[in-house]
């Protein structure tokens, strides 16, 4: 079974005041949005630390030193890879570049996660791994908040023209993959945090979660909920 464990690719960028999570900053302010962004990243790294296969941190080139520090700090049995990409590039270009770079290192199957999807759980990962044994692409998304996880065994087709900010991005990706003769599994489960109202849903979904990073996130969210409700 272990031979089917894909490489976990964590897409993230170093949080910067006034830049990260503008959707949250509009309601909560820049400082609070940055704090939450850092906690979201800790949740993604928490999952990476227990991943049974290879792990790659995918970051803009300007964040290389930061990512290398994270890799040195969090690595377990085998070192984490650090893959840098052009921060000015579109997500379509980033995925294509990462896929090519990682395949050149001998890796073949990948699960990509976004750092703002703390609702992802072991069940989501296990399901994606199982589905990936019979499909070329797995898309995990929510009808309202968009994409949280995507996985592939074959090199990505061209994603030129995909609107990554749209809640319908998963449908666009699915259509493009089908047009390229890929076998696609489209699952609706986890979600990414794109706006303040998503935090109320997260409060419900993580209420009983005992993973330490999620518990720290929930603690930090307690004073936020009154702002969201207002």
Backbone as a ProteinNet text record, in pm:
[ID]
protein_1_A
[PRIMARY]
XXXXXXXXXXXXXXXXXXXXXXXXXXXXXXXXXXXXXXXXXXXXXXXXXXXXXXXXXXXXXXXXXXXXXXXXXXXXXXXXXXXXXXXXXXXXXXXXXXXXXXXXXXXXXXXXXXXXXXXXXXXXXXXXXXXXXXXXXXXXXXXXXXXXXXXXXXXXXXXXXXXXXXXXXXXXXXXXXXXXXXXXXXXXXXXXXXXXXXXXXXXXXXXXXXXXXXXXXXXXXXXXXXXXXX
[TERTIARY]
82.9	0	85.9	202.5	284.2	331	348.1	395.6	295.5	169.5	67.3	56.8	139.2	131.1	191.6	111.8	163.8	250.2	321.6	391.9	290.3	297.7	210.8	279.4	216	270.6	187.2	249.9	180.5	208.1	104.3	116.6	98.3	202.2	193.1	286.9	266	351	363.7	475.4	497.1	397	323.6	225.6	292.7	232.6	283.3	167.9	192.3	89.1	36.2	-95	-157.8	-160.1	-105.7	-101.2	-180.3	-165.6	-227.1	-375	-451	-593.3	-671.4	-674.3	-744.6	-893.9	-947.7	-1089.7	-1122.7	-1028.2	-1047.2	-1015.7	-915.9	-873	-983.8	-1070	-1177.9	-1269.1	-1288.6	-1377.4	-1302.1	-1185.7	-1117.1	-996.9	-951.7	-831.6	-708.1	-604.7	-484.7	-408.2	-396.6	-320.7	-387	-518	-588.9	-582.8	-594.5	-587.8	-450.7	-345.5	-211	-194.6	-247.7	-240.4	-308.4	-426.6	-499.5	-427.5	-367.7	-292.3	-178.2	-110.7	-2.1	-54.9	-171.1	-229.7	-279.5	-331.3	-371.6	-250.5	-138.4	-16.9	26	15.8	51.3	-36	-161.5	-250	-203.6	-164.3	-115.6	14.5	103.8	229.2	205.6	103.7	67.4	33.6	-39.3	-72.3	52.4	139	260.9	352.9	357.8	449.2	414.5	288.4	250.4	225.9	258.3	238.1	331.2	280.1	363.1	455	444	529.2	613.9	657	738.2	652.4	717.6	650.5	732.1	663.2	727.8	655.2	730.6	675.7	695.5	586.3	592	568.7	668.7	662.1	715.8	677.5	741.5	891.4	968.9	1114.8	1157.1	1084.6	1121.8	1109.4	1037.1	1016.2	1102.8	1205.2	1288.4	1348.2	1413	1479.8	1380.2	1264.4	1158.9	1114.8	1092.2	1048.9	1157.5	1283.3	1392.5	1400.4	1371.7	1366.2	1252.6	1135.2	1023.8	1059.4	1125.1	1162.6	1261.1	1357.5	1455.3	1389.8	1292.2	1226.5	1131.1	1058.1	948.5	978.2	1092.2	1115.4	1116	1069.1	1061.3	1159.2	1106.3	1193.6	1274.4	1215.3	1288.5	1272.5	1375.9	1373.4	1259.5	1203.8	1104.5	1176.2	1115.2	1164.7	1113.8	1189.6	1145.4	1148.6	1032.1	1020.6	975.7	1056.8	1024	972.6	883.1	825.2	819.9	788.4	780.2	655	672.3	557.5	465.8	515.8	433.5	349.7	376	306.4	164.2	80.4	-54.8	-51.1	-157.1	-162.5	-151.1	-206.9	-195.8	-50	28.7	170.3	246.5	208	274.6	258.2	136	112.1	188.5	189.5	263	411.3	466.4	608.5	640.6	561.4	586.8	579	479.5	462	585.8	634.2	751.4	875.1	895	1013.1	1015.8	902.8	896.8	910.8	856.3	871	1016.7	1087.3	1229.2	1310.5	1254.4	1320.6	1274.3	1196.6	1155.5	1022	952.3	821.5	712.8	601.5	502.8	358.8	326.6	189.8	190.2	90.3	92.1	-46	-46.7	-164.8	-124.8	-190.9	-164	-269.8	-225	-319.2	-284.1	-386.1	-366.8	-357.3	-278.2	-252.7	-370.4	-476.2	-591.9	-710.8	-681.8	-788.9	-774.4	-784.9	-764.5	-871.7	-981.8	-1085.9	-1046.4	-937.6	-890.7	-856.4	-892.5	-868.7	-809.4	-775.6	-722.4	-816.8	-946.2	-1044.3	-1034.1	-1015.9	-1003.5	-879.1	-768	-644.4	-654.9	-708.7	-720.5	-810.1	-917.6	-1007.7	-938.3	-861.9	-791.1	-688.1	-616.8	-515.7	-580.8	-692.2	-761.5	-814	-875.7	-932.3	-822.3	-707.9	-599.6	-542.7	-571.2	-525	-600.4	-717.5	-799.6	-831.2	-790.1	-818.5	-690	-690.5	-574.9	-572.7	-692.1	-703.1	-812.1	-786.6	-886.5	-901.2	-1024	-1053.2	-1142.4	-1098.3	-1176.1	-1214.8	-1344	-1386.5	-1520.4	-1559.1	-1687.7	-1759.4	-1889.1	-1964.3	-1957.9	-1936.3	-1936.9	-1795.5	-1705.5	-1573.3	-1462.1	-1492.9	-1392	-1304.1	-1185.1	-1095.7	-1011.1	-994.6	-908.1	-796.6	-817.9	-720.3	-733.4	-621.8	-623.6	-507.5	-525.5	-425	-415.7	-297.2	-279.9	-174	-188.2	-85.6	-19.5	-92.3	-39	-3.5	90.2	120.1	-5.1	-16.8	-135.9	-153.4	-276.7	-300.5	-284.4	-297.3	-290.3	-410.7	-382.3	-488.1	-500.7	-451.1	-458.8	-604.6	-630.5	-765.6	-852.7	-802.7	-880.8	-889.2	-1008.3	-1028.2	-1015.9	-897.2	-870.4	-940	-990.7	-1060.3	-1208.9	-1255.3	-1397.2	-1430	-1549	-1595.9	-1620.1	-1629.8	-1653.9	-1524.3	-1409.1	-1281.4	-1271.4	-1327.7	-1320	-1391.8	-1506.7	-1579.7	-1500	-1432.3	-1348.8	-1232.8	-1169.3	-1058.8	-1106.1	-1220	-1273.9	-1300.3	-1361.6	-1391	-1262.1	-1161.6	-1035.8	-967.5	-972	-910.5	-985.1	-1116	-1195.3	-1168.5	-1157.1	-1126.9	-990.4	-901.8	-768.4	-763	-881.3	-893.6	-839.4	-850	-813.3	-936.2	-912.5	-1016.4	-1019.4	-1133.2	-1140.4	-1243	-1204.6	-1297.2	-1318.5	-1442.1	-1477.9	-1552.4	-1490.4	-1552.1	-1579.2	-1691.6	-1727.2	-1713	-1617.8	-1593	-1536.8	-1403	-1341.5	-1352.7	-1306.3	-1319.6	-1203.6	-1179.6	-1077.8	-1145.1	-1069.1	-1119.3	-1091.5	-1195.9	-1178.2	-1237.5	-1328.1	-1391.9	-1427	-1457.6	-1478.4	-1594	-1698.7	-1813.4	-1778.4	-1671	-1627.9	-1580.9	-1541.6	-1490.2	-1599.2	-1723.6	-1833.7	-1852.9	-1839.7	-1848	-1730.6	-1613.8	-1495.1	-1510.2	-1571.6	-1595	-1674.2	-1773.9	-1855.8	-1776.7	-1702	-1635	-1514.8	-1451.3	-1333.4	-1362	-1486.6	-1522.8	-1470.6	-1470.8	-1427	-1291.1	-1222.3	-1094.3	-984.8	-913.2	-810.3	-668.3	-653.8	-520.5	-469.3	-347.6	-299.1	-306.2	-266.6	-269.9	-412.6	-504.2	-644.9	-699.3	-656.7	-702.1	-649.8	-525.5	-472.1	-547.5	-582.9	-660	-796.3	-863.3	-995.3	-987.2	-881.7	-864.7	-847.7	-769.4	-746.6	-872.2	-960.9	-1081.9	-1191.3	-1181.7	-1288.8	-1323.1	-1226.1	-1261.7	-1301.6	-1287.6	-1317.6	-1463.5	-1527.1	-1661.8	-1763.1	-1747.2	-1840.7	-1829.9	-1708.3	-1690.6	-1755.7	-1744	-1800.3	-1951.5	-2007.3	-2154	-2208.9	-2135.1	-2179.9	-2176.3
-121.4	0	125.9	118.5	238.1	291.1	203.5	249.3	342.7	342.8	429.4	563.4	584	709.6	821.6	919.8	1029.6	1124.7	1209.4	1319.3	1425.8	1472.7	1581	1713.1	1795	1924.9	2032.9	2107	2211.5	2345.7	2407	2537.3	2647.5	2725.7	2828.1	2944.6	3052.1	3170.9	3231.6	3294.2	3353.2	3466	3460.6	3567	3703	3803.4	3939.9	4034.2	4126.5	4219.8	4300.4	4302.7	4380.3	4312.6	4189.7	4117.5	3987.4	3914.8	3782.7	3791.7	3701.5	3684.2	3815.3	3881.1	4008.9	3992	3873.9	3848.4	3851.8	3805.7	3812.7	3952.3	4015.9	4147.4	4251.6	4237.3	4333.3	4339.3	4225.2	4218.2	4224.3	4157.1	4137.4	4228.7	4293.1	4375.9	4298.6	4371.9	4310.5	4226.3	4273.9	4199.6	4067.2	4067.5	3943.4	3847.5	3899	3813.4	3747.3	3820.8	3764.4	3657.2	3682	3582.8	3453.5	3464.7	3345.6	3274	3349.6	3288.3	3202.8	3252.7	3176.6	3047.9	3056.4	2938.1	2838.3	2887.2	2797.3	2718.6	2787.4	2720.6	2614.1	2643.6	2545.1	2420.1	2437.4	2322.2	2237.8	2304.3	2230.3	2157.1	2221.6	2157.7	2043.3	2056.8	1948.8	1821.9	1838.1	1723.2	1670.7	1762.3	1721.1	1638.9	1673.3	1603.8	1456	1419.7	1279.4	1211.1	1281.3	1222.6	1102.4	987.6	866.6	863.1	960.7	965.6	1091.5	1130.4	1250.6	1375.1	1484	1613.1	1720.3	1809.2	1923.2	2050.6	2151.3	2283.5	2367.5	2414.1	2492.9	2639.2	2723.4	2863.4	2954.1	3083.2	3179.8	3187.4	3220.8	3226.7	3315.9	3425	3518.4	3456.9	3344.3	3280.1	3156	3140.1	3019.5	2997.8	3100.8	3085.7	3048.1	3109.4	3078.7	2933.8	2886.5	2747.8	2649.5	2682.6	2594.3	2584.8	2695.5	2692.5	2600.9	2612.5	2525.9	2379.1	2350.8	2213	2159.8	2240.3	2197.3	2176.6	2260.2	2253.6	2136.3	2107.3	2011	1875	1856.6	1730.9	1613.5	1500	1380.4	1275	1162.1	1053	1087.1	1156.8	1195.7	1346.1	1409.9	1555.7	1602.2	1716.4	1778.9	1849.6	1842.9	1917.2	2060.7	2153.3	2291.2	2323.8	2350.9	2383	2528.1	2608.5	2749.7	2776.5	2872.3	2909	3060.8	3108.8	3252.1	3307.5	3394.7	3447.8	3532.6	3576.2	3656.6	3570.9	3441.7	3352.8	3321.7	3282.9	3240.1	3100.9	3063.6	2931.4	2823	2846.3	2749.4	2723.3	2830.2	2816.6	2753.4	2787.6	2732.5	2582	2533.2	2389.4	2315.1	2371	2308.3	2300.9	2409.8	2413.2	2313.3	2311.5	2220.7	2075.6	2044.8	1908.2	1861.9	1946	1911.5	1896.2	1991.3	1988.1	1864.3	1829.2	1713.4	1582.5	1577.3	1456.2	1436.2	1543.3	1532.5	1473.4	1477.7	1419.7	1276.9	1222.1	1082.8	1059.1	1165.1	1151.3	1148.3	1077.1	1054.3	1084.9	1077	1100.6	1209.9	1298.9	1416.4	1448.4	1493.5	1555.5	1696.9	1794.8	1935.3	1985.9	2053.7	2116.8	2264.1	2344	2486.8	2512	2609.9	2632	2693.7	2731.5	2792	2696.2	2565.6	2465.4	2379	2439.1	2362.5	2258.3	2260.4	2158.6	2023.8	2019.3	1891.5	1797	1671.3	1571.2	1445.5	1351.7	1224.3	1152.4	1165.9	1101.1	1155.1	1284.2	1343.8	1291	1283.4	1235.3	1088.3	1006.8	863.3	839.7	914.3	899.7	938.4	1047.6	1091	987.8	929.6	828.3	706.6	663	547	576.4	692	726.8	741.1	792.5	818.8	690.2	577.7	450.9	414.3	474.2	440.5	559.6	679	800	878.3	958.7	1044.1	1169.3	1218.5	1345.4	1333.8	1390.2	1401.1	1548.5	1596.6	1734.6	1731.2	1794.8	1801.4	1947.5	1973.7	2114.1	2127.8	2251.5	2286.1	2380.2	2365.7	2443.8	2594	2633	2774.3	2831.7	2760	2815.8	2768.4	2684.8	2650	2533	2531.2	2415.7	2410	2288.6	2271.3	2170.8	2077.2	1972.5	1930.1	1904.7	1844.5	1747.4	1642.2	1537.5	1487.6	1436.9	1387.9	1279.5	1193.7	1095.3	1127.3	1186.9	1227.4	1376	1420	1563.4	1643.7	1759.1	1841.8	1881.8	1889.9	1951.8	2103	2175.3	2320.9	2374.4	2457.3	2520.8	2668.8	2706	2845	2890.8	3008.7	3063.3	3023.1	2935.9	2895.7	3012.1	3037.3	3143.4	3083.3	3095	3030.4	3100.4	3218.6	3289.8	3256.6	3185	3151.2	3032	3034.8	2919.5	2800	2825.2	2717.5	2667.7	2696.1	2656.6	2506	2428.9	2283	2234.8	2295.3	2256.5	2291.6	2406.4	2444.8	2347.3	2309.3	2214.2	2077.4	2035.2	1905.8	1901.8	2006	2011.1	2009	2086	2090.2	1953.1	1883.9	1751.4	1649.4	1655.1	1562.8	1587.7	1713.6	1746.8	1693.2	1671.6	1617.7	1466.9	1403.5	1257.1	1205	1284.5	1239.8	1177.8	1076.4	1021.9	1104.6	1169	1264.8	1221.3	1228.8	1208.2	1342.3	1385.7	1515.5	1491.8	1522.2	1497.2	1628.8	1635.2	1755.2	1723.3	1789.8	1759.7	1880.9	1893.4	2002.6	2134.2	2241.8	2374.5	2462.3	2564.5	2664.1	2783.5	2855.4	2976.4	3094.9	3156	3268.5	3398.1	3387.4	3507.5	3482.6	3589.5	3580.2	3487	3483.3	3399	3249.8	3211.9	3071.6	3027.6	3123.2	3089.7	3032.7	3073.2	3017.8	2870.2	2835.5	2695.4	2616.7	2678.9	2613.9	2589.3	2683.7	2667.5	2540.2	2514.4	2394.2	2268.7	2273	2153	2112.5	2208.7	2176.4	2174.3	2183.3	2193.7	2075.4	1955.8	1836.4	1785.7	1863.3	1820.5	1833.9	1726.1	1724.6	1741.5	1768.3	1794.1	1926.4	1927.8	2046	2177.5	2177.9	2303.4	2350.7	2256.9	2296	2350.1	2294.8	2344.9	2486.4	2512.9	2649.4	2746.1	2699.1	2783	2815.8	2716.6	2739.1	2836.5	2824.9	2917.5	3060.4	3077.1	3209.8	3266.8	3179.3	3224.6	3271.1	3235.4	3268.3	3417.8	3508.4	3651.8	3704.6	3623.2	3667.1	3649.1	3549.1	3512.5	3625.7	3707	3818.3	3918.2	3937.5	4027.9	3971.1	3838.4	3773.1	3779.5	3750.4	3750.8	3891.7	3992	4131	4171.9
0	0	0	65.5	79.2	-55.9	-153.4	-282.5	-349.5	-301.9	-358.9	-285.5	-183.4	-109.3	-193.9	-235.2	-318.3	-235	-303.4	-238.1	-198.9	-76	-30.1	-60.5	-142.9	-179.8	-110.5	-20.4	55.7	-11.4	-65.8	-132.2	-28.3	-6.6	96.5	64.6	136.3	125.6	264.7	290.2	421.7	445.5	556.8	583.8	599	536.4	545.1	575.5	665.4	708.6	590.6	576.1	471.3	336.4	329.7	202.7	210.1	319.5	329	365.6	310.4	339	342.8	229.3	221.8	246.5	213.8	239.2	387.2	470.9	615.8	667.9	608.8	657.2	644.7	544.3	525.6	647	712.6	828.5	960.3	967	1093.9	1114	1007.8	1016.4	973.7	932.4	875.6	977.9	1101.4	1202.3	1235.5	1251.9	1283.2	1165.2	1044.7	925.9	916	948.1	944.2	1051.5	1170.3	1277.5	1236	1178.1	1136.6	1022.4	932.3	823.3	877.8	979	1040.2	1104.5	1168	1231	1127	1014.7	906.5	856.6	842.1	796.7	897	1025.6	1127	1114.5	1077.4	1058.1	939.7	831.1	714.6	746.9	820.2	858.7	956	1037.5	1128.9	1051	941.4	856.7	786.5	743.9	673.6	763.3	891.8	982.8	998.1	982.1	997.9	863.2	753.7	621	603.7	557.5	546.7	425.4	336.5	217.7	214.4	94.2	78	94.6	136.5	156	83.8	14.6	-50.3	-10.2	29.9	56.8	-68.4	-127.5	-250.8	-216.9	-240.2	-198.2	-308.6	-305	-394.8	-366.8	-468.3	-453.8	-338.1	-314.8	-208.3	-69	-59.8	69.9	88	5.4	10.4	149.4	205.2	334.7	443.6	439.9	537.8	525.8	402.6	380.9	422.9	396.6	437.2	588.9	655.6	802.8	850	787.7	824.3	801.5	689.8	658.8	762.9	800.7	900.9	1036.7	1067	1197.3	1208.5	1100	1107.9	1047.1	981.9	911.7	1008.6	958.1	1039.4	987.1	938.1	897.1	772.8	679.3	559.8	536.3	485	469.2	379.7	414	327.7	212.6	97.2	-17.3	-9.7	-64.2	-79.9	-228.1	-285.2	-427.4	-441.6	-507.5	-524.7	-665	-675	-803.8	-814.9	-931.9	-956.6	-890.1	-792.1	-718	-804.7	-920.5	-1009.4	-1103.8	-1103.9	-1195.7	-1150.7	-1243.5	-1212.1	-1151.5	-1080.5	-1021	-1127.5	-1244.1	-1353.1	-1386.7	-1396.6	-1428.2	-1312.9	-1191.2	-1073	-1066.5	-1086.2	-1080.7	-1189.5	-1309.4	-1419.9	-1388.1	-1336.1	-1302.4	-1191.8	-1085.7	-974.2	-1018.4	-1100.6	-1147.2	-1224.6	-1314.7	-1394.6	-1306.9	-1214.6	-1128.7	-1040.5	-982.5	-893.1	-969.9	-1089.9	-1171.5	-1213.6	-1235	-1269.5	-1154.2	-1033.5	-916.7	-889.7	-983.3	-972.5	-904.6	-867	-803.1	-909.7	-881.9	-986.8	-948	-819.9	-775.3	-669.6	-676.6	-589.3	-533.8	-409	-349.6	-309.8	-369.5	-340.5	-242.1	-137.6	-46.3	-33.4	-4.4	17.8	167.7	205.7	348.2	421.7	348.5	414.3	417.4	435.7	440.6	566.4	685.9	809.8	837.3	761.6	781.5	722.3	644.2	590.4	705	686.7	790.6	730.2	816	769.8	676.4	699.2	611.6	468.9	454.7	321.8	250.2	323.8	263.3	224.6	314.1	284.4	163.6	155.5	41.2	-88	-85.2	-205.2	-249.8	-154.2	-187.2	-253.4	-198.7	-254.8	-395.1	-411.8	-542.3	-647	-605.2	-699.2	-759	-699	-754.9	-882.5	-902.8	-1019.4	-1108.9	-1067.2	-1144.1	-1167	-1271.1	-1300.7	-1214.1	-1178.9	-1105.7	-999.8	-883.5	-777.3	-741.6	-737.5	-698.5	-575.8	-469.2	-345.6	-324.8	-321.6	-316.3	-247.1	-230.2	-171.1	-267.1	-278.8	-377.3	-350	-224.1	-188.1	-180	-113.1	-83.3	-174.8	-271.1	-370.1	-333.7	-392.6	-391.8	-265.1	-209.5	-93.2	-119.3	-211.5	-239	-384.3	-449.7	-582.1	-591.7	-670.3	-679.1	-822.3	-857.1	-993.5	-1001.2	-1101.6	-1133.9	-1267.2	-1359.7	-1489.2	-1486.5	-1569.8	-1577.5	-1609.3	-1546.6	-1565.4	-1711.8	-1757.2	-1888.6	-1875.8	-1983.3	-1976.5	-1898.4	-1797.8	-1719.9	-1754.8	-1869.4	-1913.4	-1917.8	-1861.6	-1863.3	-1746.3	-1657.9	-1541.3	-1442.3	-1390.3	-1291.9	-1151.9	-1092.8	-964.3	-847.5	-868.5	-761.5	-757.2	-856.5	-864.8	-775.7	-714.4	-637.1	-727.7	-858.4	-955.3	-1018.3	-954.6	-1013.4	-1031.5	-938.1	-949.9	-1075	-1106.1	-1227.1	-1352.4	-1349.6	-1463	-1481.4	-1372.2	-1378.6	-1427	-1375.5	-1415.9	-1566.2	-1618.8	-1761.8	-1843.5	-1801.6	-1875.5	-1875.2	-1760.4	-1752.2	-1839	-1836.8	-1918.5	-2066.9	-2104.8	-2243.8	-2285.8	-2187.9	-2215.7	-2192.7	-2182.8	-2169.1	-2036.4	-1930.9	-1797	-1730	-1647.5	-1561.6	-1433.1	-1404.5	-1294.7	-1190.9	-1064.3	-953.6	-884.8	-879.7	-822.8	-692.3	-578.7	-448.9	-377.3	-310.7	-233.8	-85.6	-21.9	118.7	191	195	269.3	192.5	253.7	193.4	237.2	160.5	194.8	260.8	341.5	406.9	315.9	265.6	174.5	228	325.2	380.5	526.3	598.2	742.1	779	699.4	732.7	731.6	660.5	660	797.9	882.1	1014.5	1104.5	1083.5	1162.3	1130.6	1004.6	964.6	1022.8	1021.3	1075.8	1225.1	1293.9	1437.6	1465	1385.6	1401.3	1366.8	1256.8	1206.9	1291.3	1357.4	1437.5	1587.4	1624.4	1766.4	1848.3	1789.8	1861.6	1813	1732.5	1676	1781.8	1805.7	1910.5	1857.2	1729.3	1676.7	1734.3	1787.5	1861.1	1783.6	1656	1580	1559.6	1539.9	1525.3	1656.5	1767.8	1896.7	1921.3	1881.2	1895	1804.5	1686.2	1595.3	1655	1710.2	1768.8	1886.3	1964.8	2077.2	2026.7	1921.6	1865.8	1801.2	1757.1	1689.7	1786.4	1911.5	2005.7	2007.4	2017.3	2017.9	1880.8	1777.5	1641.9	1608	1665.8	1622.8	1641.3	1744.4	1764.5	1648	1594.6	1480.8	1356.9	1341.1	1222.3	1225.9	1341.7	1355.2	1334.4	1386	1371.3	1226.2
[MASK]
++++++++++++++++++++++++++++++++++++++++++++++++++++++++++++++++++++++++++++++++++++++++++++++++++++++++++++++++++++++++++++++++++++++++++++++++++++++++++++++++++++++++++++++++++++++++++++++++++++++++++++++++++++++++++++++++++++++

